[in-house]
Amino acid sequence: MQNLKLKEVIWEITNKCNNNCEYCGSRDRIHKNLIPEKLSDDRKIEIAQTIADYGVEKVNISGGDPLLVSLDMHKRVSEILKKAKVQTVILINPKSLANNPTAIEKCNLYDHVAVSINDELDKNYLCSNWIKPSCIITNFNKTNIFEFRTIAAFAKLHDVNWQIQFTMYKDDNKRSKLLKKKV
């Protein structure tokens, strides 16, 4: 049997998130504390070293909200991965930039930044003044599927790769009423 070569890893470095996004597939689990944060900083370093030792080509750091992880931890993780010549990407939500004074410094530790664009195009959350994302990522479900054409046009205009994820959604009936009005 031929050896399996793992090329890319998506690492959810934290499950903490303060954004409460309607389209998030993990929202119910995160906000009901069904998946409590139990990963110590030492364990995060162990994971980074294990990924580096395995010889993967690319690591996507995501979460929850990876910008909630300390600047020191980002420095340590990126140093380990860069030393192993692993290409690094941080996946961020532009909502997380507003109240995070070290966000830009954290993002600059990585080779690329992927930005989650789901319904933020009209809310001035975009970070185009300080970064050109290498990729945008959109989580679609019935709360924001009507944004598809708008986000596609944005991706084309800015000439970035676009990844789409269709997520699960628990209908609390609040947003559904808004959708019926928009359609």
C-alpha positions as CSV (number, residue, x, y, z in Angstrom):
1,M,0.0,0.0,0.0
2,Q,1.2,3.5,-0.9
3,N,1.9,5.9,2.0
4,L,-0.7,8.6,2.4
5,K,0.6,12.1,2.1
6,L,-1.4,14.7,4.0
7,K,-1.1,18.0,2.3
8,E,-3.4,20.4,4.2
9,V,-4.7,20.6,7.8
10,I,-7.5,22.8,9.1
11,W,-6.9,23.4,12.8
12,E,-9.6,24.8,15.0
13,I,-7.2,26.4,17.5
14,T,-10.2,27.5,19.7
15,N,-13.9,27.1,19.8
16,K,-14.4,30.4,21.6
17,C,-16.3,33.0,19.5
18,N,-18.2,36.2,20.4
19,N,-19.7,36.9,17.0
20,N,-23.0,34.9,17.2
21,C,-23.3,34.8,13.4
22,E,-26.6,33.6,12.1
23,Y,-25.0,31.4,9.4
24,C,-22.5,29.6,11.6
25,G,-22.9,25.8,11.7
26,S,-21.3,25.6,15.1
27,R,-23.3,28.5,16.7
28,D,-25.7,26.4,18.8
29,R,-22.9,24.2,20.2
30,I,-20.6,27.1,21.0
31,H,-23.0,29.4,22.6
32,K,-24.7,26.8,24.7
33,N,-21.2,25.8,25.9
34,L,-21.7,22.2,24.7
35,I,-18.1,22.2,23.5
36,P,-16.2,24.0,26.3
37,E,-12.7,25.3,25.7
38,K,-10.3,22.8,27.3
39,L,-7.2,23.1,25.2
40,S,-4.3,24.4,27.3
41,D,-1.6,26.5,25.7
42,D,0.9,23.7,26.2
43,R,-1.4,21.3,24.3
44,K,-1.8,23.9,21.5
45,I,2.0,24.0,21.2
46,E,2.1,20.2,21.1
47,I,-0.5,20.1,18.3
48,A,1.5,22.7,16.3
49,Q,4.6,20.7,16.7
50,T,2.9,17.4,15.7
51,I,1.5,19.1,12.6
52,A,5.0,20.5,11.8
53,D,6.6,17.1,12.4
54,Y,4.1,15.3,10.1
55,G,5.3,17.3,7.2
56,V,2.1,18.8,5.9
57,E,2.3,21.5,3.2
58,K,-0.3,23.9,4.5
59,V,-2.2,24.6,7.8
60,N,-5.4,26.7,8.0
61,I,-5.8,28.1,11.5
62,S,-9.5,28.6,12.3
63,G,-11.9,28.4,15.2
64,G,-14.4,29.6,16.7
65,D,-12.5,32.9,16.4
66,P,-8.8,32.4,16.2
67,L,-8.3,36.1,16.9
68,L,-9.4,35.4,20.5
69,V,-6.2,33.4,21.0
70,S,-3.4,35.4,22.5
71,L,-0.8,37.2,20.4
72,D,1.9,35.2,22.2
73,M,0.3,31.9,21.3
74,H,0.0,33.0,17.6
75,K,3.7,33.9,17.6
76,R,4.7,30.5,19.1
77,V,2.4,28.5,16.7
78,S,3.5,30.4,13.6
79,E,7.2,30.1,14.5
80,I,6.9,26.3,14.9
81,L,5.1,26.0,11.5
82,K,7.3,28.4,9.6
83,K,10.4,26.6,10.9
84,A,9.0,23.4,9.4
85,K,8.3,25.3,6.1
86,V,4.6,24.9,6.4
87,Q,2.5,27.4,4.6
88,T,0.2,29.1,7.1
89,V,-3.2,30.7,6.6
90,I,-5.4,32.2,9.3
91,L,-9.2,32.2,8.7
92,I,-10.8,35.2,10.3
93,N,-14.2,36.8,10.5
94,P,-14.1,40.6,9.8
95,K,-16.5,41.1,12.8
96,S,-13.6,40.1,15.0
97,L,-11.4,43.0,13.9
98,A,-13.5,45.8,15.6
99,N,-12.5,45.3,19.2
100,N,-9.2,43.5,18.8
101,P,-6.1,45.8,19.0
102,T,-3.7,43.0,18.1
103,A,-5.7,41.5,15.2
104,I,-3.5,42.9,12.4
105,E,-0.4,41.8,14.2
106,K,-1.8,38.3,14.6
107,C,-2.8,38.1,10.9
108,N,0.6,39.4,9.8
109,L,2.3,36.3,11.4
110,Y,0.7,34.1,8.8
111,D,1.5,33.7,5.1
112,H,-2.1,34.3,4.0
113,V,-5.4,35.5,5.5
114,A,-8.7,34.0,4.5
115,V,-11.7,36.2,5.4
116,S,-15.2,34.9,6.1
117,I,-17.6,36.9,4.1
118,N,-21.2,35.8,4.7
119,D,-23.5,38.9,5.0
120,E,-21.0,41.6,6.0
121,L,-20.7,43.3,2.6
122,D,-23.1,46.1,3.6
123,K,-21.9,46.4,7.2
124,N,-18.4,48.0,6.8
125,Y,-16.7,45.0,8.4
126,L,-14.4,44.5,5.5
127,C,-10.7,44.8,6.0
128,S,-9.7,45.8,2.5
129,N,-7.7,48.8,3.8
130,W,-5.1,46.8,5.5
131,I,-5.2,43.4,3.8
132,K,-6.0,41.7,0.6
133,P,-7.4,38.3,1.5
134,S,-6.0,35.3,-0.4
135,C,-9.4,33.7,-0.1
136,I,-12.9,34.5,1.1
137,I,-15.0,31.8,2.7
138,T,-18.8,31.9,2.8
139,N,-21.0,29.7,5.1
140,F,-24.4,29.6,3.5
141,N,-27.7,28.3,4.9
142,K,-31.2,29.6,4.6
143,T,-30.4,32.7,6.6
144,N,-28.1,34.2,3.9
145,I,-28.4,32.2,0.7
146,F,-30.0,35.2,-0.9
147,E,-26.6,36.9,-0.6
148,F,-25.0,34.4,-3.1
149,R,-24.9,36.7,-6.2
150,T,-23.7,39.7,-4.2
151,I,-20.8,37.8,-2.6
152,A,-20.0,36.1,-5.9
153,A,-19.7,39.6,-7.5
154,F,-17.5,40.8,-4.7
155,A,-15.2,37.8,-5.1
156,K,-14.9,38.4,-8.8
157,L,-14.4,42.1,-8.4
158,H,-11.5,41.6,-5.9
159,D,-10.1,38.6,-7.8
160,V,-9.9,36.2,-4.9
161,N,-10.6,32.5,-4.5
162,W,-13.9,31.8,-3.0
163,Q,-14.8,28.7,-0.9
164,I,-18.3,27.9,0.0
165,Q,-19.6,25.8,2.9
166,F,-23.3,24.9,3.3
167,T,-24.1,24.8,7.0
168,M,-26.8,23.4,9.2
169,Y,-29.2,25.8,10.8
170,K,-31.7,25.6,13.7
171,D,-34.7,27.7,12.7
172,D,-35.6,29.9,15.7
173,N,-38.2,31.6,13.5
174,K,-36.9,35.0,14.2
175,R,-34.7,35.3,11.1
176,S,-37.1,33.2,8.9
177,K,-39.7,36.0,9.1
178,L,-37.1,38.4,7.8
179,L,-36.2,36.1,4.9
180,K,-39.8,35.8,3.8
181,K,-40.0,39.6,3.6
182,K,-36.8,39.8,1.5
183,V,-37.8,37.1,-1.0
